[in-house]
Amino acid sequence: MNDKVHLGHRARKRFGQNFLHDTSIIDKIVTAIDPKPGDNLVEIGPGLGAITEPVAELTDHLTVVELDKDLAHRLIHHPFLADKLTVHQGDAMQFDFASLINDERKLKVFGNLPYNVSTPLLFHLFEFYQNIEHMHFMLQKEVVKRMVASPDSKAFGRLSVMTQYYCHAMPVIDVPPECFKPAPKVDSAVIRLIPKSPDQLKAKSTKILNTVCLEAFNQRRKTIRNSLSNLLTPEEIENLGLDLKLRAENLSLDTFVKIANWIYDNKQ
Ligand code: SAM
């Protein structure tokens, strides 16, 4: 049997289409999302509806954002789902999630994300952290590891710092390749993200925080004396109380924020 055709649809690699078919994994994801009537639920990349259908059974309305025109069309005409769904055909990376806020109800966002664009999509979603109650995403396991990594580990990088800046992040379950059609070449995992409250976020400019991370991790094997040389002199680094011999992976989230705020206060 052709592994690429599922429920009459040929999977499109360019859209990162790997369709979930394992019902026990789908049940666990739905339990983690815990949908209820009245919730402001949003799914990114509903595809053929593997998660959409069981979530829709537990609630009265669901918004979905799907890039593939054929799949969006299928959902608009879905025999059981159509009444409960608002389908936006388009790119979730361009989508204004704040536009979905009604009655001040924060969003519960979920999705089995297209792995080829998962990192930029996560960064786009972080911008809406104030509008979101929680997020549950299926991602490449490797990406989940990076998101929850602690300093002094190889996996700790810009994605760890920015994820943990905006959210409390917890892995939920590991998912092997055979749970999808077609099976991806990599292991997957589901992560739960709970955005922090604005008073917990201390960066004066997230743009500068992101720039500091980019510079520091771009040359992660170098000491911060060298990797941060475009932003800070060795003297300035020492004045911040940091050892010049440290590497980016040795700095905590709070230290990244401290560096970014110093640059904001002194170099803007
Ligand atoms: N949710 C389905 C499932 O679990 O079987 C499909 C998951 S599949 C890994 C990713 C889905 O995201 C596909 O339906 C794909 O067409 C859609 N997609 C890809 N890029 C997208 C984007 N930029 N914005 C919205 N949807 C996208």
Boltz pocket constraint, residues with backbone or C-beta under 6 A from the ligand:
constraints:
  - pocket:
      binder: B
      contacts: [[A, 14], [A, 15], [A, 16], [A, 17], [A, 18], [A, 19], [A, 20], [A, 21], [A, 44], [A, 45], [A, 46], [A, 47], [A, 48], [A, 49], [A, 50], [A, 51], [A, 65], [A, 66], [A, 67], [A, 68], [A, 71], [A, 90], [A, 91], [A, 92], [A, 93], [A, 111], [A, 112], [A, 113], [A, 114], [A, 115], [A, 117]]
      max_distance: 6.0
